[in-house]
Amino acid sequence: MQNIPHIPVLYRETISAFQTIQEGVIIDCTMGYGGHSSMILESNSKIKLMAIDQDQTAIDFSTKRLKHFGDRVSIRKGRFSSVVKEIIQEVGVDNIKGILADIGVSSLQLDQKERGFSYESNTLDMRMDLDAPLNASTVVNEYSLKELEKILFEYGELRNYKKIASAIVDARPFSCAKELSDALMHLLPKGKKIHPATLLMQAIRIEVNDELGELKSLLQSIEEAKFSDTVVAIISFHSLEDRIVKQTYSRWSKNCICPAEAMRCSCSRDNTLGKILTKKPLMAQKDELKSNIRSRSAKMRVFEIGEQ
């Protein structure tokens, strides 16, 4: 019996998002330790699931966890930005009925100090794919002052990003995440809900894994695929991701794509891809918040692509 190391967030909301799908393929872009994947497969015996992850440890675990579903499951290793395109070409747009992406680091990745995601880690790594060339040590110890300022400002949304970047440059090299967070503690924002180093670690992690670029690429692939009847559910964990999803869904739902400054509409006014199913993002219910504290920042937005 496997010890399940990761609790999937918004599990009820995820099942609900895909409950109307009777057959076809659902793509789990961020399989992780198979939590959402197993729930989706259990909820409907007729659908097939194609799962993607870039973490070999997660793939090894989930291959065993999902084995009893047999040929209903296919697991691919790689970045979802590219693998989704391959799956679309392979199975065809008409067969893909759902797409799920849980954009964030898994609980196990956070808890494994050797992976370097936590501010208490004894390494500086943060790679979701351990074969990837860029790691946190390179970002922290080799990036220029201007490059550090950029990621701390854009990805960490830290107000005193210039002071923090300067302090990193002055004190480096750093050998581990704990050493880094301890050295910068006096400059980091103090809050009641999150550790002061959380936004710092977030900024570095996003840079290492190109997380926002991955999300934008996924959304672009979905838009270009011309699906006719597909539910897209994306779970995000911070405002940068959620803003991208919200703005993209809003654009997808509009008939007119003329610039706001245009005097009159000159497009065909039939550009909508579908409809937004969640006017406000879905968030964890009280019992989930109590049992899984990491669900507190999770937000799910759902869009249905189809004929209007």
VEXDREN-2710 file (C-alpha; in Angstrom, 1 decimal):
% VEXDREN-2710
k/r/px/py/pz
1/MET/0.0/0.0/0.0
2/GLN/1.5/3.3/-1.1
3/ASN/1.8/6.2/1.4
4/ILE/0.0/9.1/-0.4
5/PRO/2.3/12.1/0.1
6/HIS/0.3/14.8/-1.5
7/ILE/-3.2/16.1/-0.8
8/PRO/-4.8/17.5/-4.0
9/VAL/-6.4/20.9/-3.5
10/LEU/-9.9/21.8/-4.5
11/TYR/-10.7/18.2/-5.0
12/ARG/-14.5/18.6/-4.9
13/GLU/-14.4/21.5/-7.2
14/THR/-12.2/19.6/-9.7
15/ILE/-14.6/16.7/-9.9
16/SER/-17.5/19.1/-10.3
17/ALA/-15.8/20.9/-13.1
18/PHE/-15.6/17.7/-15.2
19/GLN/-18.7/15.9/-14.1
20/THR/-20.7/16.5/-17.3
21/ILE/-18.0/14.9/-19.4
22/GLN/-19.3/11.4/-20.4
23/GLU/-16.5/10.2/-22.6
24/GLY/-13.3/11.1/-24.4
25/VAL/-9.9/12.3/-23.0
26/ILE/-9.1/14.6/-20.1
27/ILE/-5.5/16.0/-20.0
28/ASP/-4.0/16.5/-16.5
29/CYS/-1.2/18.9/-17.3
30/THR/0.3/18.7/-13.8
31/MET/-0.2/15.1/-12.6
32/GLY/2.1/15.3/-9.6
33/TYR/1.3/12.5/-7.2
34/GLY/-1.9/11.5/-9.0
35/GLY/-4.4/13.0/-6.6
36/HIS/-6.6/14.8/-9.1
37/SER/-5.9/12.1/-11.8
38/SER/-7.2/9.3/-9.6
39/MET/-10.3/11.2/-8.6
40/ILE/-11.2/12.1/-12.2
41/LEU/-10.7/8.4/-13.3
42/GLU/-12.8/7.1/-10.4
43/SER/-15.6/9.6/-11.0
44/ASN/-16.2/8.4/-14.6
45/SER/-15.4/4.9/-15.8
46/LYS/-15.7/5.8/-19.5
47/ILE/-13.1/8.6/-19.8
48/LYS/-9.4/8.3/-20.5
49/LEU/-6.8/10.4/-18.9
50/MET/-3.5/11.6/-20.4
51/ALA/-1.2/13.0/-17.6
52/ILE/1.9/15.1/-17.8
53/ASP/4.7/15.9/-15.3
54/GLN/8.3/16.9/-15.5
55/ASP/9.3/15.4/-12.1
56/GLN/10.5/11.9/-12.5
57/THR/9.9/11.1/-8.8
58/ALA/6.2/12.0/-9.2
59/ILE/6.0/10.0/-12.4
60/ASP/7.4/6.9/-10.7
61/PHE/5.0/7.2/-7.8
62/SER/1.9/7.9/-9.9
63/THR/2.7/5.2/-12.4
64/LYS/2.2/2.7/-9.5
65/ARG/-0.7/4.6/-8.0
66/LEU/-2.7/4.7/-11.3
67/LYS/-1.7/1.2/-12.5
68/HIS/-5.0/-0.4/-11.7
69/PHE/-6.7/2.0/-14.2
70/GLY/-4.9/0.1/-17.0
71/ASP/-5.0/1.5/-20.5
72/ARG/-7.3/4.3/-19.4
73/VAL/-4.1/6.2/-18.3
74/SER/-1.2/7.4/-20.3
75/ILE/1.7/9.3/-18.6
76/ARG/4.1/11.6/-20.4
77/LYS/7.3/13.3/-19.1
78/GLY/8.0/16.8/-20.0
79/ARG/6.8/20.4/-19.8
80/PHE/3.1/20.7/-20.4
81/SER/3.6/23.7/-22.7
82/SER/5.0/21.3/-25.3
83/VAL/3.5/17.9/-24.4
84/VAL/-0.1/19.3/-24.7
85/LYS/0.5/20.2/-28.3
86/GLU/1.8/16.7/-29.0
87/ILE/-1.3/15.1/-27.3
88/ILE/-3.6/17.4/-29.3
89/GLN/-2.0/16.3/-32.6
90/GLU/-2.0/12.7/-31.5
91/VAL/-5.6/12.2/-30.3
92/GLY/-7.3/15.1/-32.2
93/VAL/-9.2/18.1/-30.8
94/ASP/-12.6/16.4/-31.0
95/ASN/-11.6/13.7/-28.5
96/ILE/-10.2/16.1/-25.9
97/LYS/-13.0/17.0/-23.5
98/GLY/-11.2/18.4/-20.5
99/ILE/-7.9/20.1/-19.5
100/LEU/-6.8/20.5/-15.9
101/ALA/-3.7/22.4/-14.8
102/ASP/-2.8/22.7/-11.1
103/ILE/-0.1/25.4/-11.4
104/GLY/2.1/25.2/-8.3
105/VAL/4.7/23.2/-6.4
106/SER/3.5/20.0/-4.8
107/SER/3.5/19.4/-1.0
108/LEU/6.1/16.7/-1.4
109/GLN/8.4/19.0/-3.3
110/LEU/8.1/21.6/-0.6
111/ASP/8.6/19.0/2.2
112/GLN/11.7/17.4/0.6
113/LYS/14.4/19.8/1.8
114/GLU/16.9/18.4/-0.7
115/ARG/14.8/19.8/-3.5
116/GLY/15.5/23.3/-2.3
117/PHE/12.0/24.7/-2.6
118/SER/11.6/25.6/1.1
119/TYR/13.2/28.5/2.9
120/GLU/14.5/25.8/5.3
121/SER/16.2/23.7/2.6
122/ASN/19.9/22.8/2.8
123/THR/20.3/23.2/-1.0
124/LEU/19.6/25.8/-3.7
125/ASP/17.9/23.9/-6.5
126/MET/14.1/24.4/-7.0
127/ARG/14.0/22.5/-10.3
128/MET/10.7/20.6/-10.9
129/ASP/12.7/18.7/-13.5
130/LEU/16.0/17.6/-12.1
131/ASP/17.4/17.3/-15.6
132/ALA/16.8/21.0/-16.3
133/PRO/19.9/23.2/-16.7
134/LEU/18.9/26.2/-14.7
135/ASN/18.7/25.9/-10.9
136/ALA/18.2/28.3/-8.0
137/SER/21.9/28.4/-7.2
138/THR/22.6/29.9/-10.7
139/VAL/19.9/32.5/-10.3
140/VAL/21.0/33.6/-6.8
141/ASN/24.8/33.4/-7.3
142/GLU/25.2/34.3/-10.9
143/TYR/22.4/36.6/-12.0
144/SER/23.3/40.3/-12.4
145/LEU/21.9/42.9/-10.0
146/LYS/19.4/44.1/-12.7
147/GLU/18.3/40.5/-13.4
148/LEU/17.6/39.9/-9.7
149/GLU/15.7/43.1/-9.3
150/LYS/13.5/42.1/-12.2
151/ILE/12.5/38.7/-10.9
152/LEU/12.0/40.0/-7.3
153/PHE/9.8/42.8/-8.6
154/GLU/7.8/40.9/-11.2
155/TYR/7.6/37.4/-9.6
156/GLY/7.8/38.2/-5.9
157/GLU/6.1/41.6/-6.0
158/LEU/8.4/42.7/-3.3
159/ARG/8.3/46.5/-2.6
160/ASN/11.9/46.8/-1.6
161/TYR/13.2/44.6/-4.4
162/LYS/16.2/46.8/-5.0
163/LYS/17.5/46.5/-1.5
164/ILE/17.0/42.8/-1.4
165/ALA/18.7/42.3/-4.8
166/SER/21.6/44.4/-3.6
167/ALA/21.9/42.5/-0.4
168/ILE/22.1/39.2/-2.3
169/VAL/24.8/40.4/-4.6
170/ASP/26.8/41.8/-1.7
171/ALA/26.6/38.6/0.4
172/ARG/26.8/35.9/-2.2
173/PRO/27.7/33.1/-2.8
174/PHE/25.0/31.3/-0.9
175/SER/25.0/27.5/-0.6
176/CYS/21.5/26.8/0.5
177/ALA/18.0/28.3/0.8
178/LYS/18.1/28.6/4.6
179/GLU/21.3/30.6/4.5
180/LEU/19.8/32.9/1.9
181/SER/16.5/33.5/3.8
182/ASP/18.3/34.0/7.1
183/ALA/20.7/36.5/5.6
184/LEU/17.8/38.5/4.1
185/MET/15.3/38.2/7.0
186/HIS/15.7/41.8/8.1
187/LEU/14.6/43.0/4.6
188/LEU/11.7/40.6/4.0
189/PRO/8.0/41.5/4.7
190/LYS/6.6/40.4/8.0
191/GLY/3.1/38.9/7.8
192/LYS/0.9/36.8/10.0
193/LYS/-0.2/34.3/7.3
194/ILE/3.0/33.5/5.5
195/HIS/6.7/33.2/6.3
196/PRO/8.7/36.3/5.4
197/ALA/10.8/34.4/2.9
198/THR/7.8/33.0/1.0
199/LEU/7.7/35.7/-1.7
200/LEU/11.5/35.5/-2.1
201/MET/11.4/31.8/-2.7
202/GLN/8.4/32.1/-5.0
203/ALA/10.2/34.6/-7.2
204/ILE/13.3/32.4/-7.6
205/ARG/11.2/29.3/-8.2
206/ILE/9.1/31.0/-10.9
207/GLU/12.3/32.0/-12.7
208/VAL/13.9/28.6/-12.4
209/ASN/10.9/26.8/-13.8
210/ASP/9.6/29.5/-16.2
211/GLU/6.2/29.0/-14.6
212/LEU/4.4/32.0/-16.0
213/GLY/5.8/31.3/-19.4
214/GLU/4.6/27.7/-19.2
215/LEU/1.1/28.9/-18.2
216/LYS/0.9/31.4/-21.1
217/SER/2.1/28.8/-23.6
218/LEU/-0.5/26.4/-22.4
219/LEU/-3.3/28.9/-22.7
220/GLN/-2.1/29.8/-26.2
221/SER/-2.0/26.2/-27.3
222/ILE/-5.6/25.8/-26.0
223/GLU/-6.7/28.9/-27.9
224/GLU/-5.0/27.8/-31.2
225/ALA/-6.4/24.2/-31.0
226/LYS/-9.9/25.2/-31.9
227/PHE/-11.7/22.8/-29.5
228/SER/-15.4/22.5/-29.9
229/ASP/-16.6/21.0/-26.6
230/THR/-13.9/21.2/-23.9
231/VAL/-13.8/22.2/-20.2
232/VAL/-10.6/24.0/-19.1
233/ALA/-10.0/24.2/-15.3
234/ILE/-6.9/25.9/-14.0
235/ILE/-5.9/26.1/-10.4
236/SER/-3.4/28.9/-9.4
237/PHE/-1.7/29.8/-6.1
238/HIS/-0.8/33.4/-6.4
239/SER/-2.0/36.6/-8.0
240/LEU/0.3/36.6/-11.0
241/GLU/-1.0/33.2/-12.3
242/ASP/-4.6/34.0/-11.4
243/ARG/-4.4/37.4/-13.3
244/ILE/-3.2/35.7/-16.4
245/VAL/-6.0/33.1/-16.3
246/LYS/-8.6/35.7/-15.5
247/GLN/-7.6/38.0/-18.3
248/THR/-7.3/35.2/-20.8
249/TYR/-10.7/33.8/-20.0
250/SER/-12.2/37.3/-20.3
251/ARG/-10.7/37.7/-23.8
252/TRP/-11.9/34.2/-24.9
253/SER/-15.4/35.1/-23.9
254/LYS/-15.7/38.2/-26.0
255/ASN/-17.3/38.3/-29.4
256/CYS/-15.6/41.6/-30.4
257/ILE/-11.8/41.7/-30.4
258/CYS/-11.4/45.3/-31.8
259/PRO/-9.1/47.7/-29.8
260/ALA/-10.9/49.6/-27.1
261/GLU/-10.0/52.9/-28.9
262/ALA/-11.7/51.8/-32.2
263/MET/-14.6/54.1/-33.3
264/ARG/-16.6/51.1/-34.6
265/CYS/-16.4/47.4/-34.7
266/SER/-14.5/46.1/-37.7
267/CYS/-14.1/42.4/-36.7
268/SER/-16.6/39.6/-37.5
269/ARG/-18.0/39.7/-33.9
270/ASP/-17.9/35.9/-33.7
271/ASN/-14.6/35.5/-32.0
272/THR/-15.8/34.0/-28.7
273/LEU/-14.4/30.6/-27.8
274/GLY/-17.0/29.8/-25.2
275/LYS/-18.1/31.0/-21.8
276/ILE/-16.7/31.5/-18.3
277/LEU/-18.3/29.1/-15.8
278/THR/-16.9/30.7/-12.7
279/LYS/-17.7/34.4/-12.4
280/LYS/-15.5/34.4/-9.3
281/PRO/-12.7/31.9/-8.6
282/LEU/-13.6/28.8/-6.7
283/MET/-11.7/28.5/-3.4
284/ALA/-11.3/25.9/-0.7
285/GLN/-14.2/25.2/1.7
286/LYS/-13.8/25.4/5.5
287/ASP/-13.2/21.7/6.1
288/GLU/-10.5/21.6/3.4
289/LEU/-8.8/24.7/4.8
290/LYS/-8.7/23.0/8.2
291/SER/-7.3/19.7/6.9
292/ASN/-4.9/21.2/4.3
293/ILE/-3.5/24.6/5.1
294/ARG/-1.8/24.9/1.7
295/SER/-5.2/25.1/0.0
296/ARG/-5.8/28.6/1.4
297/SER/-4.3/30.4/-1.6
298/ALA/-5.7/28.0/-4.3
299/LYS/-8.1/29.5/-6.8
300/MET/-9.8/27.6/-9.6
301/ARG/-11.3/29.3/-12.7
302/VAL/-13.2/27.2/-15.3
303/PHE/-14.0/27.9/-18.9
304/GLU/-16.1/25.9/-21.3
305/ILE/-15.0/26.0/-25.0
306/GLY/-17.9/25.3/-27.3
307/GLU/-20.4/26.4/-29.9
308/GLN/-22.2/29.6/-29.0
END
